[in-house]
Amino acid sequence: MKIIFGKLAGGFFGFLFGLPFGVSLFGMLFGIWYGHRLDVAVEKLGWAKMGFQFHSQTLLKDRFHKCLFSIMGFIAKSDGQVDQDEIRIASIFMQRLGLKSHAEKTMAIDAFNYGKSLSFNLDQQINIIRTVGFGNPKLLNQFCMLQKEAATLNGQIHPQKQKILNYLFQKLLHQDQPFSFTPNTHSISADYKTLGIERGAKPEVIKKAYKRMMGKYHPDRLEASGVGEQRLKEATAKAQAIKAAYERICEVEGI
């Protein structure tokens, strides 16, 4: 937005100062010229400030993501090894956070690998994210919730991972009580079996399998075909199981 206050004020006061000397028009023109220079200077200062703020926000966002994935890698490695599920979960979070460009993905992968390395320093990363979230407790809470979700997405959590999460919650949220977690004994592989596909299938295959199975067991379709009450009851239960399996797969796979 263009700034014109300087020109208006300059023209007005230039006119007033020039009036007693009979050069009001010249005074007004000089005031407008001087006010224009002032407006330009203010605009440049304003845009520079906005550019600095944009740069600062981008820098904070990058630091947030680097800390997030490095600590995620550290937690994943804490039980001795990083399995394919944990790598897949990290990829899901990359998609969820909108890291789409090659540079953004590379940054997240490098940070995750750094977290797995022997040179990783957890307290150092905690101090960085604490600085990023200074004065913004919601951001720190979001950071901790993302770490918790990543560590427990497969329904289980290793005691060492829970120990690290408790430490993280205590340092960032001043939460001394261990976070609550109820292990999920349900196997995600069973959900894939319910849809009639193998685990690791592509999203489009999963969606197609869900539609196919729902089309086969949907109560409305079977009721229209005139099946008996018992068959309809069984189909309703099957359709509910298919829907629940699909929703769990979507949650775990980030679909």
Buried (B, 14 or more C-beta within 10 A) or exposed (E): EEBEEBBEBBBBBBBEBBEEEEBBEEBBBBBBEBBBEBBEEEBEEEEEEEEEEEEEEEEBEBBBBBBBBBBBBBBBBBBEEBEEBBBBBBBBBBEEBEBEEEEBBEBBBBBBBBBBEEEBEBEEBBEBBBEBBEEEEEBBBBBBEBBBBBBBBBBEBBEEBBBBBBEBBEBBBEBEEEBEBEEEEEEBEEBBEBBEBEEEBEEEEBBBBBEBBBEBBBBEBBBEEEBEEEEBEBBBEBBEBBBEBBEBBBEBBBB
